[in-house]
Amino acid sequence: MLVIFIKAVVTFFFVLVVMRIMGKRQLGEMQPFELVITLLIAEVACVPMNDPFIPFYQGLIPVITLATLHLTVSFVSRKSMRARKLVSGESVIVIDKKGINYENLKKMNINVNDLIEATRSSGYVDFAEIQYAIIETNGKLCVVEKPSDPTVLKPAFLPLPLLIDGVFDERNLALAGAARAAVIKSLNKKGYNDVKEILFIDVRQDGTIYVSPKAGECYTDKITISGGDNW
């Protein structure tokens, strides 16, 4: 009995330290691979804890392995946009300017009732109030409201990421009709000569870009785009 008690205490603090190293995400904010690793850690940590005849290291080594795998996948995802999309998937627009996007609902394997529940949970009971609704990779729904008076207020824009962690998203560049040279020219005006210095850039339908460098203050600028009606 004493052995099981000691194993339980040691396992608790060990797994707590490992989870802190992995990051401070709540369960509802986890990416799919993070949730899988968390469930596996919970499973393998319990095996030696409940049986005094199973060596302690048979639980600790799998936990360390899974934590190392998590950190490795997270690092590769930060450095490679292709790996990020492969591991975590992509955000999907389920409501756009035309209304509910049926094809994207099928891709997400959800029905209209699921969408109704999600929008209500986000505080929107009327689809007519929604300009865009996006299901994020962690499963949460993000809503962009329609302006209450389009003649007075600025229109609702949906920012489209063009660059993340120094890497251009070629698909979004093509979707927005934005020239890479125009973005780089804007960076050069601010003294940034290497895109690796930039953490994030997005663009809106009116050509306004938001630039956040890895070191320095963010800024907005205007570039010419040809695909503002595409998203």
MDAnalysis code that builds the backbone (N, CA, C; Angstrom):
import MDAnalysis as mda
import numpy as np

u = mda.Universe.empty(693, n_residues=231, atom_resindex=np.repeat(np.arange(231), 3), trajectory=True)
u.add_TopologyAttr("name", ["N", "CA", "C"] * 231)
u.add_TopologyAttr("resid", np.arange(1, 232))
u.add_TopologyAttr("resname", ["MET", "LEU", "VAL", "ILE", "PHE", "ILE", "LYS", "ALA", "VAL", "VAL", "THR", "PHE", "PHE", "PHE", "VAL", "LEU", "VAL", "VAL", "MET", "ARG", "ILE", "MET", "GLY", "LYS", "ARG", "GLN", "LEU", "GLY", "GLU", "MET", "GLN", "PRO", "PHE", "GLU", "LEU", "VAL", "ILE", "THR", "LEU", "LEU", "ILE", "ALA", "GLU", "VAL", "ALA", "CYS", "VAL", "PRO", "MET", "ASN", "ASP", "PRO", "PHE", "ILE", "PRO", "PHE", "TYR", "GLN", "GLY", "LEU", "ILE", "PRO", "VAL", "ILE", "THR", "LEU", "ALA", "THR", "LEU", "HIS", "LEU", "THR", "VAL", "SER", "PHE", "VAL", "SER", "ARG", "LYS", "SER", "MET", "ARG", "ALA", "ARG", "LYS", "LEU", "VAL", "SER", "GLY", "GLU", "SER", "VAL", "ILE", "VAL", "ILE", "ASP", "LYS", "LYS", "GLY", "ILE", "ASN", "TYR", "GLU", "ASN", "LEU", "LYS", "LYS", "MET", "ASN", "ILE", "ASN", "VAL", "ASN", "ASP", "LEU", "ILE", "GLU", "ALA", "THR", "ARG", "SER", "SER", "GLY", "TYR", "VAL", "ASP", "PHE", "ALA", "GLU", "ILE", "GLN", "TYR", "ALA", "ILE", "ILE", "GLU", "THR", "ASN", "GLY", "LYS", "LEU", "CYS", "VAL", "VAL", "GLU", "LYS", "PRO", "SER", "ASP", "PRO", "THR", "VAL", "LEU", "LYS", "PRO", "ALA", "PHE", "LEU", "PRO", "LEU", "PRO", "LEU", "LEU", "ILE", "ASP", "GLY", "VAL", "PHE", "ASP", "GLU", "ARG", "ASN", "LEU", "ALA", "LEU", "ALA", "GLY", "ALA", "ALA", "ARG", "ALA", "ALA", "VAL", "ILE", "LYS", "SER", "LEU", "ASN", "LYS", "LYS", "GLY", "TYR", "ASN", "ASP", "VAL", "LYS", "GLU", "ILE", "LEU", "PHE", "ILE", "ASP", "VAL", "ARG", "GLN", "ASP", "GLY", "THR", "ILE", "TYR", "VAL", "SER", "PRO", "LYS", "ALA", "GLY", "GLU", "CYS", "TYR", "THR", "ASP", "LYS", "ILE", "THR", "ILE", "SER", "GLY", "GLY", "ASP", "ASN", "TRP"])
u.atoms.positions = np.array([
    [0.825, -1.208, 0.000],
    [0.000, 0.000, 0.000],
    [0.868, 1.271, 0.000],
    [1.930, 1.231, 0.830],
    [2.822, 2.393, 0.898],
    [3.498, 2.649, -0.448],
    [3.848, 1.573, -1.153],
    [4.493, 1.712, -2.457],
    [3.549, 2.404, -3.450],
    [2.289, 1.998, -3.456],
    [1.309, 2.612, -4.356],
    [1.138, 4.088, -4.023],
    [1.099, 4.400, -2.705],
    [0.953, 5.794, -2.288],
    [2.129, 6.641, -2.784],
    [3.345, 6.142, -2.589],
    [4.538, 6.889, -3.009],
    [4.543, 7.061, -4.532],
    [4.179, 5.980, -5.243],
    [4.122, 6.071, -6.710],
    [3.106, 7.121, -7.156],
    [1.969, 7.158, -6.494],
    [0.925, 8.119, -6.867],
    [1.402, 9.552, -6.671],
    [2.064, 9.815, -5.547],
    [2.553, 11.164, -5.259],
    [3.621, 11.578, -6.262],
    [4.593, 10.694, -6.488],
    [5.677, 11.007, -7.415],
    [5.139, 11.193, -8.831],
    [4.208, 10.308, -9.243],
    [3.630, 10.402, -10.585],
    [2.876, 11.710, -10.764],
    [2.135, 12.133, -9.739],
    [1.381, 13.387, -9.828],
    [2.305, 14.566, -10.106],
    [3.346, 14.701, -9.306],
    [4.243, 15.849, -9.474],
    [5.051, 15.743, -10.769],
    [5.397, 14.524, -11.156],
    [6.155, 14.339, -12.398],
    [5.308, 14.743, -13.610],
    [4.077, 14.247, -13.649],
    [3.192, 14.585, -14.779],
    [2.850, 16.067, -14.765],
    [2.703, 16.658, -13.580],
    [2.424, 18.088, -13.478],
    [3.554, 18.905, -14.097],
    [4.796, 18.546, -13.776],
    [5.952, 19.244, -14.342],
    [5.984, 19.077, -15.863],
    [5.732, 17.852, -16.329],
    [5.745, 17.587, -17.771],
    [4.681, 18.409, -18.486],
    [3.481, 18.478, -17.920],
    [2.401, 19.242, -18.550],
    [2.705, 20.735, -18.563],
    [3.375, 21.221, -17.519],
    [3.770, 22.634, -17.511],
    [4.798, 22.917, -18.595],
    [5.716, 21.985, -18.797],
    [6.721, 22.147, -19.849],
    [6.058, 22.146, -21.225],
    [5.034, 21.308, -21.385],
    [4.346, 21.206, -22.675],
    [3.546, 22.458, -22.999],
    [3.108, 23.218, -22.005],
    [2.367, 24.443, -22.266],
    [1.147, 24.553, -21.383],
    [0.545, 25.765, -21.367],
    [-0.550, 26.058, -20.449],
    [-1.908, 26.106, -21.137],
    [-2.142, 25.271, -22.105],
    [-3.427, 25.302, -22.792],
    [-4.494, 24.602, -21.970],
    [-5.727, 25.151, -22.070],
    [-6.854, 24.470, -21.475],
    [-7.315, 23.374, -22.423],
    [-8.126, 22.445, -21.910],
    [-8.549, 21.296, -22.708],
    [-9.245, 21.734, -23.992],
    [-10.100, 22.755, -23.920],
    [-10.844, 23.203, -25.091],
    [-10.008, 23.970, -26.092],
    [-8.755, 24.292, -25.748],
    [-7.894, 25.054, -26.644],
    [-6.836, 24.173, -27.301],
    [-6.859, 22.870, -27.028],
    [-5.823, 21.989, -27.535],
    [-6.027, 21.676, -29.012],
    [-4.892, 21.554, -29.715],
    [-4.925, 21.022, -31.064],
    [-5.131, 19.511, -30.971],
    [-5.571, 18.849, -32.057],
    [-5.833, 17.403, -31.996],
    [-4.646, 16.587, -31.491],
    [-3.423, 16.884, -31.978],
    [-2.273, 16.081, -31.545],
    [-1.957, 16.314, -30.072],
    [-2.235, 17.525, -29.563],
    [-1.996, 17.804, -28.146],
    [-2.971, 17.021, -27.264],
    [-4.220, 16.936, -27.713],
    [-5.215, 16.184, -26.953],
    [-4.860, 14.695, -26.925],
    [-4.423, 14.162, -28.067],
    [-4.039, 12.747, -28.134],
    [-2.892, 12.454, -27.187],
    [-1.860, 13.308, -27.199],
    [-0.708, 13.087, -26.334],
    [-1.098, 13.201, -24.870],
    [-1.973, 14.156, -24.536],
    [-2.416, 14.320, -23.149],
    [-3.157, 13.080, -22.663],
    [-4.033, 12.536, -23.508],
    [-4.771, 11.326, -23.123],
    [-3.832, 10.135, -22.948],
    [-2.844, 10.027, -23.839],
    [-1.896, 8.921, -23.732],
    [-1.050, 9.036, -22.467],
    [-0.633, 10.265, -22.130],
    [0.150, 10.466, -20.907],
    [-0.660, 10.049, -19.681],
    [-1.948, 10.435, -19.670],
    [-2.800, 10.060, -18.540],
    [-2.924, 8.540, -18.424],
    [-2.957, 7.869, -19.579],
    [-3.116, 6.411, -19.565],
    [-1.846, 5.707, -19.093],
    [-0.698, 6.052, -19.693],
    [0.535, 5.325, -19.367],
    [1.030, 5.647, -17.958],
    [0.705, 6.838, -17.447],
    [1.150, 7.193, -16.103],
    [0.426, 6.380, -15.040],
    [-0.784, 5.913, -15.363],
    [-1.571, 5.170, -14.369],
    [-1.155, 3.709, -14.251],
    [-0.504, 3.180, -15.282],
    [-0.193, 1.741, -15.292],
    [0.688, 1.336, -14.115],
    [1.875, 1.939, -13.930],
    [2.701, 1.512, -12.786],
    [2.190, 2.026, -11.451],
    [1.387, 3.090, -11.491],
    [0.906, 3.682, -10.245],
    [-0.073, 2.746, -9.536],
    [-0.848, 1.977, -10.308],
    [-1.873, 1.112, -9.724],
    [-1.384, -0.292, -9.392],
    [-0.188, -0.627, -9.875],
    [0.317, -1.983, -9.661],
    [1.703, -1.912, -9.029],
    [1.846, -2.351, -7.793],
    [3.153, -2.264, -7.118],
    [4.219, -3.162, -7.722],
    [3.832, -4.112, -8.565],
    [4.794, -5.043, -9.140],
    [5.338, -4.583, -10.489],
    [4.770, -3.496, -11.044],
    [5.266, -2.941, -12.302],
    [6.323, -1.883, -11.979],
    [7.522, -1.998, -12.538],
    [8.575, -1.007, -12.249],
    [8.129, 0.410, -12.563],
    [8.574, 1.324, -11.730],
    [8.162, 2.724, -11.856],
    [8.573, 3.319, -13.199],
    [9.767, 2.936, -13.677],
    [10.276, 3.548, -14.907],
    [9.420, 3.212, -16.127],
    [8.630, 2.131, -16.057],
    [7.784, 1.771, -17.181],
    [6.651, 2.777, -17.395],
    [6.406, 3.607, -16.419],
    [5.438, 4.688, -16.588],
    [6.110, 6.003, -16.898],
    [7.279, 6.241, -16.303],
    [7.958, 7.525, -16.488],
    [8.568, 7.657, -17.879],
    [9.158, 6.584, -18.385],
    [9.806, 6.658, -19.705],
    [8.794, 6.966, -20.814],
    [7.618, 6.302, -20.858],
    [6.640, 6.677, -21.882],
    [6.174, 8.133, -21.761],
    [6.037, 8.634, -20.521],
    [5.624, 10.032, -20.332],
    [6.679, 10.976, -20.901],
    [7.954, 10.702, -20.590],
    [9.040, 11.536, -21.123],
    [9.073, 11.460, -22.640],
    [8.848, 10.270, -23.189],
    [8.849, 10.083, -24.643],
    [7.743, 10.895, -25.302],
    [6.546, 10.815, -24.738],
    [5.410, 11.540, -25.302],
    [5.604, 13.050, -25.182],
    [6.158, 13.512, -24.052],
    [6.410, 14.943, -23.880],
    [7.448, 15.427, -24.886],
    [8.488, 14.621, -25.106],
    [9.506, 14.976, -26.100],
    [8.911, 15.023, -27.500],
    [8.028, 14.063, -27.794],
    [7.344, 14.051, -29.090],
    [6.497, 15.302, -29.264],
    [5.802, 15.695, -28.198],
    [4.973, 16.918, -28.252],
    [5.823, 18.141, -28.550],
    [6.932, 18.296, -27.838],
    [7.797, 19.453, -28.041],
    [8.402, 19.445, -29.443],
    [8.742, 18.262, -29.941],
    [9.316, 18.156, -31.286],
    [8.297, 18.546, -32.350],
    [7.081, 18.016, -32.236],
    [6.031, 18.343, -33.207],
    [5.689, 19.829, -33.142],
    [5.640, 20.392, -31.940],
    [5.348, 21.824, -31.791],
    [6.434, 22.671, -32.440],
    [7.694, 22.280, -32.265],
    [8.806, 23.027, -32.859],
    [8.754, 22.958, -34.385],
    [8.550, 21.755, -34.917],
    [8.477, 21.599, -36.378],
    [7.289, 22.378, -36.934],
    [6.168, 22.388, -36.217],
    [4.982, 23.117, -36.676],
    [5.217, 24.619, -36.707],
    [6.016, 25.112, -35.762],
    [6.327, 26.547, -35.762],
    [7.187, 26.922, -36.961],
    [8.059, 26.010, -37.375],
    [9.016, 26.316, -38.436],
    [8.497, 25.992, -39.833],
    [7.512, 25.105, -39.941],
    [7.030, 24.671, -41.250],
    [5.521, 24.837, -41.333],
    [5.070, 25.652, -42.278],
    [3.635, 25.842, -42.458],
    [2.974, 24.564, -42.957],
    [3.684, 23.809, -43.806],
    [3.128, 22.558, -44.314],
    [2.935, 21.564, -43.172],
    [3.916, 21.470, -42.289],
    [3.790, 20.565, -41.144],
    [2.671, 21.024, -40.217],
    [2.535, 22.326, -40.056],
    [1.486, 22.873, -39.186],
    [0.104, 22.490, -39.701],
    [-0.082, 22.592, -41.004],
    [-1.378, 22.238, -41.581],
    [-1.623, 20.737, -41.511],
    [-0.558, 19.947, -41.664],
    [-0.691, 18.491, -41.609],
    [-1.075, 18.024, -40.208],
    [-0.450, 18.622, -39.195],
    [-0.669, 18.185, -37.815],
    [-1.944, 18.773, -37.225],
    [-2.149, 20.069, -37.425],
    [-3.261, 20.761, -36.760],
    [-4.452, 21.028, -37.667],
    [-4.274, 20.874, -38.992],
    [-5.358, 21.199, -39.904],
    [-5.426, 22.695, -40.159],
    [-6.546, 23.151, -40.694],
    [-6.724, 24.560, -41.019],
    [-8.062, 25.057, -40.499],
    [-8.118, 26.356, -40.243],
    [-9.400, 26.968, -39.899],
    [-10.311, 26.931, -41.120],
    [-11.609, 26.728, -40.895],
    [-12.562, 26.580, -41.998],
    [-13.679, 27.600, -41.845],
    [-13.954, 28.336, -42.918],
    [-15.045, 29.310, -42.914],
    [-16.353, 28.572, -43.177],
    [-17.270, 28.601, -42.231],
    [-18.548, 27.909, -42.396],
    [-19.690, 28.873, -42.706],
    [-19.494, 30.155, -42.442],
    [-20.436, 31.189, -42.878],
    [-19.629, 32.297, -43.523],
    [-19.977, 32.649, -44.760],
    [-19.279, 33.732, -45.443],
    [-20.291, 34.754, -45.944],
    [-19.867, 35.616, -46.860],
    [-20.751, 36.678, -47.352],
    [-21.979, 36.132, -48.073],
    [-21.882, 34.907, -48.591],
    [-23.006, 34.305, -49.308],
    [-23.960, 33.557, -48.382],
    [-23.544, 33.334, -47.135],
    [-24.368, 32.589, -46.199],
    [-23.632, 31.365, -45.682],
    [-24.371, 30.327, -45.306],
    [-23.776, 29.105, -44.783],
    [-23.097, 28.347, -45.925],
    [-21.846, 27.991, -45.704],
    [-21.072, 27.276, -46.725],
    [-21.272, 25.778, -46.537],
    [-22.131, 25.216, -47.362],
    [-22.507, 23.804, -47.209],
    [-21.326, 22.871, -47.453],
    [-20.491, 23.181, -48.446],
    [-19.361, 22.329, -48.767],
    [-18.378, 22.244, -47.596],
    [-18.144, 23.387, -46.940],
    [-17.232, 23.390, -45.795],
    [-17.834, 22.685, -44.582],
    [-19.154, 22.749, -44.450],
    [-19.802, 21.989, -43.376],
    [-19.559, 20.498, -43.567],
    [-19.644, 20.038, -44.826],
    [-19.410, 18.613, -45.101],
    [-17.961, 18.240, -44.812],
    [-17.025, 19.150, -45.133],
    [-15.614, 18.872, -44.857],
    [-15.377, 18.695, -43.365],
    [-16.078, 19.485, -42.557],
    [-15.916, 19.423, -41.102],
    [-16.753, 18.316, -40.465],
    [-17.596, 17.649, -41.293],
    [-18.462, 16.575, -40.806],
    [-19.409, 17.069, -39.716],
    [-19.963, 18.263, -39.921],
    [-20.960, 18.810, -38.998],
    [-22.208, 19.171, -39.792],
    [-23.330, 19.248, -39.101],
    [-24.577, 19.615, -39.768],
    [-25.040, 20.992, -39.307],
    [-26.151, 21.433, -39.864],
    [-26.637, 22.780, -39.563],
    [-27.022, 22.906, -38.089],
    [-27.568, 21.855, -37.510],
    [-27.923, 21.910, -36.087],
    [-26.692, 22.142, -35.213],
    [-25.582, 21.475, -35.575],
    [-24.325, 21.706, -34.843],
    [-23.901, 23.162, -34.964],
    [-24.044, 23.710, -36.166],
    [-23.662, 25.109, -36.389],
    [-24.546, 26.054, -35.597],
    [-25.855, 25.757, -35.553],
    [-26.783, 26.592, -34.773],
    [-26.381, 26.601, -33.305],
    [-26.067, 25.425, -32.756],
    [-25.660, 25.344, -31.354],
    [-24.371, 26.107, -31.104],
    [-23.435, 26.015, -32.045],
    [-22.150, 26.699, -31.877],
    [-22.320, 28.207, -31.913],
    [-23.145, 28.707, -32.831],
    [-23.345, 30.158, -32.910],
    [-24.115, 30.674, -31.697],
    [-25.078, 29.902, -31.236],
    [-25.801, 30.311, -30.025],
    [-24.871, 30.351, -28.828],
    [-23.981, 29.375, -28.729],
    [-23.023, 29.355, -27.618],
    [-22.088, 30.553, -27.672],
    [-21.882, 31.095, -28.878],
    [-21.031, 32.275, -29.041],
    [-21.806, 33.573, -28.867],
    [-23.123, 33.470, -28.598],
    [-23.927, 34.662, -28.338],
    [-24.666, 35.202, -29.544],
    [-24.781, 34.406, -30.602],
    [-25.471, 34.866, -31.816],
    [-26.608, 33.901, -32.130],
    [-27.834, 34.412, -32.058],
    [-28.997, 33.568, -32.324],
    [-29.545, 33.795, -33.729],
    [-29.016, 34.774, -34.430],
    [-29.519, 35.123, -35.756],
    [-28.371, 35.087, -36.763],
    [-28.465, 34.189, -37.750],
    [-27.431, 34.105, -38.774],
    [-27.291, 35.420, -39.552],
    [-28.374, 36.205, -39.604],
    [-28.339, 37.461, -40.350],
    [-27.387, 38.477, -39.723],
    [-26.993, 38.246, -38.463],
    [-26.067, 39.159, -37.790],
    [-24.607, 38.810, -38.073],
    [-24.392, 37.677, -38.747],
    [-23.033, 37.151, -38.899],
    [-22.510, 37.394, -40.306],
    [-21.346, 38.028, -40.390],
    [-20.681, 38.215, -41.679],
    [-19.814, 36.999, -42.009],
    [-19.045, 36.556, -41.010],
    [-18.208, 35.369, -41.161],
    [-18.266, 34.551, -39.877],
    [-18.191, 33.237, -40.034],
    [-18.020, 32.341, -38.888],
    [-16.949, 31.325, -39.273],
    [-15.950, 31.203, -38.425],
    [-14.809, 30.332, -38.717],
    [-14.657, 29.314, -37.597],
    [-14.561, 28.045, -37.968],
    [-14.233, 27.002, -36.992],
    [-12.720, 26.873, -36.952],
    [-12.137, 27.175, -35.793],
    [-10.690, 27.142, -35.646],
    [-10.203, 25.706, -35.501],
    [-8.892, 25.535, -35.583],
    [-8.321, 24.192, -35.523],
    [-8.514, 23.530, -34.159],
    [-8.786, 24.333, -33.117],
    [-9.041, 23.740, -31.799],
    [-10.527, 23.466, -31.572],
    [-11.351, 23.675, -32.625],
    [-12.768, 23.365, -32.544],
    [-13.651, 24.514, -32.124],
    [-13.079, 25.636, -31.745],
    [-13.876, 26.771, -31.318],
    [-14.398, 27.561, -32.516],
    [-15.522, 28.249, -32.310],
    [-16.139, 29.050, -33.370],
    [-15.818, 30.520, -33.156],
    [-15.291, 31.155, -34.191],
    [-15.005, 32.589, -34.153],
    [-15.987, 33.283, -35.084],
    [-16.620, 34.350, -34.599],
    [-17.653, 35.048, -35.361],
    [-17.246, 36.495, -35.616],
    [-17.439, 36.935, -36.869],
    [-17.256, 38.343, -37.245],
    [-18.640, 38.903, -37.553],
    [-19.060, 39.897, -36.784],
    [-20.401, 40.457, -36.943],
    [-20.521, 41.303, -38.202],
    [-21.755, 41.349, -38.730],
    [-22.060, 42.322, -39.770],
    [-22.205, 43.691, -39.113],
    [-21.804, 44.767, -39.808],
    [-22.029, 46.107, -39.245],
    [-23.517, 46.375, -39.132],
    [-23.925, 46.982, -38.031],
    [-25.351, 47.250, -37.824],
    [-25.891, 48.273, -38.816],
    [-25.036, 49.203, -39.255],
    [-25.428, 50.194, -40.252],
    [-24.286, 50.360, -41.240],
    [-24.306, 49.606, -42.360],
    [-23.187, 49.642, -43.313],
    [-22.925, 51.015, -43.908],
    [-23.928, 51.896, -43.882],
    [-23.730, 53.232, -44.468],
    [-22.955, 54.151, -43.537],
    [-22.914, 53.795, -42.264],
    [-22.232, 54.650, -41.283],
    [-20.930, 54.000, -40.801],
    [-21.006, 52.741, -40.461],
    [-19.837, 52.058, -39.920],
    [-19.015, 51.433, -41.033],
    [-17.754, 51.173, -40.755],
    [-16.894, 50.527, -41.744],
    [-17.355, 49.086, -41.955],
    [-17.190, 48.535, -43.156],
    [-17.617, 47.165, -43.416],
    [-16.811, 46.166, -42.600],
    [-17.391, 44.991, -42.422],
    [-16.702, 43.946, -41.672],
    [-15.705, 43.241, -42.581],
    [-14.456, 43.234, -42.177],
    [-13.410, 42.583, -42.951],
    [-12.955, 41.311, -42.244],
    [-12.522, 40.343, -43.039],
    [-11.958, 39.112, -42.497],
    [-10.481, 39.074, -42.855],
    [-9.590, 39.296, -41.891],
    [-8.141, 39.260, -42.187],
    [-7.716, 37.889, -42.688],
    [-6.853, 37.886, -43.693],
    [-6.351, 36.653, -44.290],
    [-4.849, 36.585, -44.064],
    [-4.363, 35.585, -43.323],
    [-2.913, 35.510, -43.047],
    [-2.109, 35.333, -44.327],
    [-1.078, 36.163, -44.478],
    [-0.179, 36.071, -45.630],
    [1.182, 35.504, -45.248],
    [1.590, 35.728, -44.008],
    [2.901, 35.264, -43.559],
    [2.828, 34.913, -42.083],
    [3.395, 33.779, -41.730],
    [3.456, 33.352, -40.333],
    [4.870, 32.879, -40.035],
    [5.478, 33.498, -39.053],
    [6.825, 33.118, -38.601],
    [7.823, 33.102, -39.752],
    [7.788, 34.171, -40.562],
    [8.773, 34.340, -41.622],
    [8.535, 33.544, -42.881],
    [7.381, 32.841, -42.981],
    [7.091, 32.006, -44.148],
    [5.789, 32.471, -44.794],
    [5.839, 32.766, -46.106],
    [4.647, 33.192, -46.829],
    [3.701, 32.014, -47.040],
    [2.399, 32.315, -46.976],
    [1.373, 31.339, -47.323],
    [0.998, 31.589, -48.783],
    [1.530, 30.763, -49.681],
    [1.354, 30.995, -51.112],
    [-0.110, 30.915, -51.522],
    [-0.856, 30.024, -50.907],
    [-2.268, 29.893, -51.261],
    [-3.049, 31.150, -50.921],
    [-2.797, 31.707, -49.734],
    [-3.498, 32.922, -49.340],
    [-3.042, 34.133, -50.144],
    [-1.768, 34.167, -50.529],
    [-1.295, 35.234, -51.416],
    [-2.066, 35.217, -52.729],
    [-2.249, 34.006, -53.286],
    [-2.985, 33.878, -54.545],
    [-4.459, 34.216, -54.356],
    [-5.043, 33.784, -53.223],
    [-6.454, 34.058, -52.949],
    [-6.716, 35.552, -52.835],
    [-5.813, 36.250, -52.164],
    [-5.970, 37.690, -51.979],
    [-5.565, 38.482, -53.217],
    [-4.853, 37.833, -54.139],
    [-4.337, 38.568, -55.292],
    [-3.284, 39.571, -54.865],
    [-2.482, 39.175, -53.877],
    [-1.446, 40.061, -53.338],
    [-0.090, 39.628, -53.865],
    [0.672, 40.573, -54.360],
    [2.011, 40.271, -54.860],
    [2.992, 40.228, -53.692],
    [3.816, 39.205, -53.695],
    [4.835, 39.096, -52.657],
    [5.725, 40.338, -52.657],
    [6.009, 40.866, -53.849],
    [6.878, 42.037, -53.966],
    [6.273, 43.249, -53.273],
    [4.932, 43.375, -53.331],
    [4.270, 44.514, -52.683],
    [4.400, 44.428, -51.167],
    [4.304, 43.214, -50.644],
    [4.449, 43.026, -49.197],
    [5.885, 43.328, -48.774],
    [6.839, 42.804, -49.529],
    [8.248, 43.024, -49.198],
    [8.600, 44.508, -49.300],
    [8.021, 45.209, -50.271],
    [8.268, 46.645, -50.413],
    [7.804, 47.393, -49.166],
    [6.643, 46.985, -48.629],
    [6.145, 47.611, -47.402],
    [7.096, 47.348, -46.244],
    [7.626, 46.118, -46.171],
    [8.571, 45.797, -45.103],
    [9.851, 46.617, -45.233],
    [10.319, 46.764, -46.468],
    [11.555, 47.521, -46.697],
    [11.407, 48.977, -46.262],
    [10.216, 49.540, -46.462],
    [9.980, 50.930, -46.055],
    [10.153, 51.114, -44.548],
    [9.886, 50.056, -43.810],
    [10.008, 50.102, -42.350],
    [11.367, 49.594, -41.865],
    [12.249, 49.287, -42.807],
    [13.593, 48.864, -42.434],
    [13.778, 47.378, -42.255],
    [12.805, 46.577, -42.680],
    [12.924, 45.120, -42.562],
    [13.318, 44.557, -43.927],
    [14.515, 44.000, -44.004],
    [15.030, 43.500, -45.276],
    [14.962, 41.986, -45.403],
    [14.501, 41.325, -44.356],
    [14.411, 39.866, -44.369],
    [13.072, 39.465, -43.758],
    [12.298, 38.658, -44.483],
    [10.986, 38.253, -43.968],
    [11.112, 37.410, -42.709],
    [12.283, 36.841, -42.454],
    [12.479, 36.062, -41.238],
    [12.397, 36.936, -39.990],
    [12.478, 38.258, -40.176],
    [12.342, 39.173, -39.047],
    [10.882, 39.398, -38.660],
    [9.961, 38.896, -39.491],
    [8.542, 39.178, -39.296],
    [7.830, 37.945, -38.750],
    [7.012, 38.162, -37.724],
    [6.268, 37.070, -37.109],
    [4.950, 36.811, -37.834],
    [4.237, 37.891, -38.218],
    [2.887, 37.699, -38.760],
    [2.496, 38.872, -39.660],
    [1.840, 38.539, -40.765],
    [1.252, 39.545, -41.658],
    [-0.103, 39.019, -42.109],
    [-1.129, 39.879, -42.054],
    [-2.397, 39.524, -42.678],
    [-2.897, 40.693, -43.533],
    [-3.906, 40.419, -44.344],
    [-4.445, 41.435, -45.251],
    [-5.962, 41.410, -45.183],
    [-6.563, 42.582, -45.355],
    [-8.014, 42.686, -45.383],
    [-8.493, 42.937, -46.810],
    [-9.810, 42.863, -47.007],
    [-10.352, 42.977, -48.358],
    [-10.102, 44.335, -49.007],
    [-9.778, 45.349, -48.200],
    [-9.486, 46.668, -48.774],
    [-7.993, 46.878, -49.023],
    [-7.188, 45.831, -48.816],
    [-5.753, 45.936, -49.065],
    [-4.926, 46.372, -47.871],
    [-5.563, 46.570, -46.714],
    [-4.825, 46.953, -45.511],
    [-4.114, 45.732, -44.931],
    [-2.814, 45.855, -44.711],
    [-2.056, 44.772, -44.102],
    [-1.657, 45.156, -42.678],
    [-1.629, 44.142, -41.835],
    [-1.160, 44.299, -40.457],
    [0.135, 43.515, -40.348],
    [1.182, 44.178, -39.882],
    [2.503, 43.562, -39.805],
    [2.983, 43.573, -38.359],
    [3.340, 42.398, -37.855],
    [3.874, 42.290, -36.501],
    [5.259, 41.649, -36.561],
    [6.322, 42.431, -36.385],
    [7.678, 41.867, -36.429],
    [7.995, 41.089, -35.159],
    [9.033, 40.271, -35.215],
    [9.450, 39.518, -34.040],
    [10.041, 40.435, -32.979],
    [10.659, 41.525, -33.422],
    [11.199, 42.534, -32.504],
    [10.834, 43.901, -33.065],
    [10.135, 44.715, -32.303],
    [9.690, 46.012, -32.792],
    [8.182, 46.124, -32.730],
    [7.675, 47.306, -33.100],
    [6.251, 47.573, -33.013],
    [5.528, 47.155, -34.288],
    [4.280, 46.719, -34.109],
    [3.460, 46.367, -35.256],
    [3.032, 47.643, -35.988],
    [2.620, 47.480, -37.236],
    [2.137, 48.626, -38.016],
    [1.166, 48.135, -39.074],
    [0.409, 49.066, -39.645],
    [-0.488, 48.760, -40.753],
    [-0.062, 49.562, -41.972],
    [-0.347, 49.027, -43.131],
    [0.009, 49.678, -44.389],
    [-1.032, 49.278, -45.422],
    [-0.960, 49.866, -46.591],
    [-1.913, 49.574, -47.651],
    [-1.154, 49.063, -48.865],
    [-1.610, 47.936, -49.422],
    [-1.021, 47.414, -50.647],
    [-2.145, 47.183, -51.655],
    [-1.793, 46.996, -52.893],
    [-2.786, 46.743, -53.933],
    [-3.041, 45.241, -54.030],
    [-4.320, 44.870, -53.961],
    [-4.705, 43.471, -54.114],
    [-5.798, 43.387, -55.184],
    [-5.946, 42.189, -55.765],
    [-6.954, 42.012, -56.805],
    [-8.007, 40.978, -56.457],
    [-7.857, 40.369, -55.279],
    [-8.803, 39.299, -54.921],
    [-9.648, 39.591, -53.718],
    [-9.972, 40.862, -53.485],
    [-10.730, 41.229, -52.295],
    [-12.124, 40.632, -52.230],
    [-12.659, 40.198, -53.381],
    [-14.002, 39.593, -53.391],
    [-13.968, 38.080, -53.281],
    [-12.775, 37.516, -53.140],
    [-12.649, 36.061, -53.124],
    [-12.873, 35.427, -51.769],
    [-12.880, 36.257, -50.723],
    [-13.083, 35.682, -49.380],
    [-13.885, 36.613, -48.492],
])
